[in-house]
Amino acid sequence: MTPHDGYKPTTRLVHGPGHSAKWDFTHHVTPPLSSSTTYRLDSAHRGARGFSEFGRQVKDTGEPPVYIYDRLDEPTRSILEGELAEVEGGEACVTFASGMAAISAALTAELLPGDEVIAHPMLYGCTHSLFTNWYSRLGIQVARIDMNDVARLRAHVSAKTRVLYFESPTNPTLELVDIGALRRFAEEVNATRSRERKLLVYIDNTFATPFGQRPLEHGADVVLHSLTKNLGGFGTELGGAVICPKEMLPRLLLYRKDFGGILASKAAWAILVYGLPTLALRLKRQQYSALKVAAWLEQNSLVARVVYPGLDGFPQKELARRQMLDFDGDFAPGNMIYFELDPARIEAEDFVDELAANAYSVTLAVSLGHTKTLIEMPASMTHSSYSAEESAAPRAIRLSIGLESPGDIIRDLDSALTAVAKRAKPACASGKVGKS
Ligand SMILES: Cc1ncc(COP(=O)(O)O)c(C=O)c1O
């Protein structure tokens, strides 16, 4: 029984572990920003102990660890890792310099030449690029199959297949993947496999965050995050995290030590002190606004299609309500919206340019999960690594809702729609017209 047993994750994220043997400064209310690249070892024996124990630490044991050098382990980062493992319900966490560093480490540290990954067709653009530009060079095959099509997965899977990889919701199209169904499929495959060759379920949980979805509860093996987005939350730090079973920890720590893509302690500190304690507050507010904005877009005659898991018309409504739940068990549809304008009436690029020129509360910029509302066009920006044929919707728009008043976000979207429609086709200028 620890002193924080029974407290809600929202409270835990504010207070962290309370006391930790990883700190020398137990009287600080806010964790101090540690910034020491190297550590005094006191004796050669202690130095040797630090090296021999490297890679074995899983959770805070109450014993002060032997710190040696920042790239091996460091208190602020280590506390952040403990918190991320805790809130995802995982055994261990290893952080990295960025989300892409975490994704590439979690896959590359596990896979061997000749192995295969099956990945969902739609993914964040740089993950797609990792698979298409790099894995063929490393002798790792990547097949792309809809993760909700278990029959096709079953027909394709072979002894070489080691990882099922997806995002849910996907970036940018907000499709969901049924994690429980994939767990059952992996169990079926693993019934005849050795421990070392198990088929593993990897999910990038960046969009939902542990606030809105805890994939390990549904049977995922590995959870990945870009800490740069919702978990950092303020748009000031890049970072990534892998939450994994404890057997994977030694190899991931070794990988990080030798490839060197560590999360800087100053970035870890900001995520620990600002990002995590405000996660639930920010996400609740943002999804409250996202629902209002999505509903407004949906009734606008200039908008052809709106995808948001909280809308009644969301195609995977039942799965969304089963899988996307917050710490209190309430539906958590998130802060991301994907939509298309009616191309016969309004050019998406003109609309986005109008916002860039004149909007105050909506900013044209990539990234997401920021205090500010961000808008972008994935096909030509974040997902430009996909070819034109692979991009299902070249003019679609991605919106990440921030902390502004929802009425102001709608006001800016409305002004831009109205201004552009007026210039383009004066006869059908009003963005306020409801759909018939
Ligand atoms: C779903 C998803 N995963 C991973 C990443 C990569 O994160 P980073 O930019 O921190 O490397 C992103 C970045 O946008 C993302 O949207």
The ligand as a MOL file (V3000), in Angstrom:
LIG
                    3D

  0  0  0     0  0            999 V3000
M  V30 BEGIN CTAB
M  V30 COUNTS 16 16 0 0 0
M  V30 BEGIN ATOM
M  V30 1 C 0.4320 10.5360 -33.8690 0
M  V30 2 C 1.8310 11.0620 -33.8630 0
M  V30 3 N 2.8270 10.2360 -33.5170 0
M  V30 4 C 4.1050 10.6520 -33.4880 0
M  V30 5 C 4.4630 11.9300 -33.8330 0
M  V30 6 C 5.8950 12.3350 -33.8270 0
M  V30 7 O 6.1600 13.1300 -32.7230 0
M  V30 8 P 7.4290 14.1190 -32.6260 0
M  V30 9 O 7.1500 15.2850 -33.5080 0
M  V30 10 O 7.5040 14.4270 -31.1670 0
M  V30 11 O 8.6090 13.3440 -33.1080 0
M  V30 12 C 3.4480 12.8280 -34.1970 0
M  V30 13 C 3.7860 14.2070 -34.5780 0
M  V30 14 O 2.9510 14.9450 -35.0350 0
M  V30 15 C 2.1040 12.3710 -34.2080 0
M  V30 16 O 1.0930 13.1770 -34.5640 0
M  V30 END ATOM
M  V30 BEGIN BOND
M  V30 1 1 1 2
M  V30 2 1 2 3
M  V30 3 2 2 15
M  V30 4 2 3 4
M  V30 5 1 4 5
M  V30 6 1 5 6
M  V30 7 2 5 12
M  V30 8 1 6 7
M  V30 9 1 7 8
M  V30 10 2 8 9
M  V30 11 1 8 10
M  V30 12 1 8 11
M  V30 13 1 12 13
M  V30 14 1 12 15
M  V30 15 2 13 14
M  V30 16 1 15 16
M  V30 END BOND
M  V30 END CTAB
M  END
